[in-house]
Amino acid sequence: MSLLRLFLFISFNKQGHSFSDLLPAFGLGVRFDLRYVGILCVLLLITGSFPFLQPFRRPAGRKWAIFLMGLAGFLVIFFYSVDFAHYSYLSQRLNASVLNYLADTRISAGMIWQTYPVIRILLLLLAGTWLVVKGAKYVYNRIRRQEDPVLKTSVRVTWFIIIFLLLGLAIFGRIGQFPLRWSDAFSLGNDYKANISLNPFQSFFSGLKFRHASFDEAKVKKALPQLAPFFGFNDFTAAPAGTDPLAFAVRRVMPARPGGPATPPNVVVVICESFSGYKSSMWGNPLNTTPFFNSMCQRGIFFDHCFTPSYGTARGVWATITGIPDVAISTSTSSRNPSAVDQHTIINDFSGYDKMYFLGGSTSWANIQGMLTNNIKGLKIYEQENFKAPKVDVWGISDKNLFLEANNVLKQREKPFFAVIQTADNHRPYTIPAEDRAAFHSITVSQDSLQKCGFATNDEMNAFRYTDFSFRTFIEAAAKEKYFDNTIFLFVGDHGIPGDAGTMFPRAWTDLWLTAEHVPLLVYSPKLLAPRRITKDCSQLDVLPTLAGLCHISYLNTTLGRDLLDSARYEGKALSFIFNPDQESIGVVHNGYFYRLQLKTGKEEMVSTVNNDPVPDSVLNGPRKKELRQLTEGIYQTAKYMILRNKK
């Protein structure tokens, strides 16, 4: 497999890379290869341990072992043959999308026959498999002729355990909390290095669950004119000859706001774990769980109608970084899709800025690391292993210490910086670190009070309060540093929590799960921005365009985010798109209504988001509902296109 990787390097465009440049990619590739070698060996080890399949004592065992190695040889030759053909055509390693060609088998078979030396490939497959089987038999006979040692049962069991653990390590790929993943290849810095390190088994099986991830070009073309008044899309029919009309339509170069500051402001984006609106203080929760953050909202620009496009941390981070709602299938997320790992992000338009990402644990979860490092140029990731603070639970160091560690890094920066800090403590197991218990002061309230205020347990409620404690610790520490006065802090929840919001919001917020997506969005910079509270529907998608506008930089927008403070383009067009992967529904919050469409059944629902009154018949049967349906379906179809075509 290593020789085949070298052959790929020699045979195709090296894109300016020397062999020495690619040594880390080859080293990582060996680890990917060991995974599949380990799987074969574990299968041989386990089946060969059954008395009736012992290869050196039973003829059936011999046949089974030879068959497994012959099958492995066949699969290696077959996968690599298809992989090389796939790479020569698309400059990508083999992925599961090739299975989609089976929908047009006759046409695809004709194209393959006319393009590739099919007969020679088949002969290579047969000859190669025959050689592997012959080699396996030769090795088998060499071993069989040796004296059969008589080992004690305890020795045999010990060797079995040792070998099993070593093979398990090869399959897992690393010593750590998370296994080796395809996204680790994209942490090498560019797509070519990633392709060199991968093998066709890894790239194919990693994308298998995403083989049906696609978009309907006709539906996207129908949607774009309907969305253009809201998002400023271009007329795709005006695309120059030879230009992708869809890419032309969504590509908008946004000019810098006039009158920018002499010194570019720093940016700190805080993605807050499970920061649900109805559980916090800003909407009058009687438990007053976030008094400090509430005071910040009164001194910043606070958007009180922000909804995340979906539920889940990986989907929230994806939407914030890319500006695209994650409308991937319910069993996974777009960050795990190898075909979607290449994404343009407005963060790269902050030229001259140091880029940093802080997380108390590991960025290996949900393949977020690959999405970040592959797309944000010059990004420096700080995670658990980079911090002095001790790990407190499965999520790494505490949020308080994460903020303090980040502050220690930020205060040493000489250049302007763009930093993202992602919290995790407001999550099971709801750990309150021992070092903070005296200063934090956990409280206990009755079960009745908890339920009325949206909490299930005191542990959950105190973890929510600890988030506010961590915010206070961070802002008080940062305020003592010279970078503070010229920094724009943006806080946004990664998602909300479904639950009963009681009388804090209209009943529909609870019944239709809007509580799962409603989060605070705060832009905080006491020395740079005047405070105000804005009641407009908005989204995580709008975070980066809004920050770019505040920093007076021009940027390329190819997705669905908008500058919330650009009244000329945004006034009267406020909306939030919501996708529920579990219920398989899509919807839009717009102008006081929430419209929801069930994807499988086509069932439509429409409710008021401002009161408990029924929706008037004139709205249910009039142009307003039709507009909301068009927006909902249009954003959904366009998002599916953007996930696969928003190339950096």
Buried (B, 14 or more C-beta within 10 A) or exposed (E): BEEBBBEBBEEBEBEEBEEEBBEBBBEBBBBBBBBBBBBBBBBBBEBBEEEEBBBEEBEEBBEBBBEBBBBBBBBBBBBBBBBBBBBBEEEBBBBBBBEEEEEEEEEBEEEBEEEBEEEEBEEBBEEBBEEBBEEBBEEBEEEEEEEEEEEEEEEEEEEEEEEBEEBEEBBBBEEEEBEBBBBBBBBBBEBBBBBBBBBBBBBBBBBEBBBEBBBEEEBBBBBBBBBBEBBBBBEBEEBEEEEEBBBBBBBBEBEBBEEEEEEBBBBBBBBBBBBBBBBBBBBEBEBEBBEBBBEBBEBBBBBBBBBBBBBBBBBBBBBBBBBBBBBBBEEBBBBBBBBBBBBBBBBBBBEEBBBBBBBBBBBBBBBBBBBBBBBBEEBBBBBBEEBEBEBBBEBBBBBBBBBBBBBEBBBEBEEBBBBBBBBBBBBEEBBBBEBBEEEBEBEEBEEEEBEBBBBEEBBBBBBBBBBBBBBBBBBEBBEEBEBBEBBBBBBBBBBBBBBBBBEBBBBBBBEBBBBBBBBBBBBBBBEBBEBEEBEBBBBBBBBBBBBBBBBBBEBBBBBBBBBBBBEEBBEEBBBBBBBBBEBBBBBBBBBEBBBBBBBEEEEBBBBBBEEEEEBEEEBEEEEBBEBBBBBBBBBBBBBBBBBBBBEE
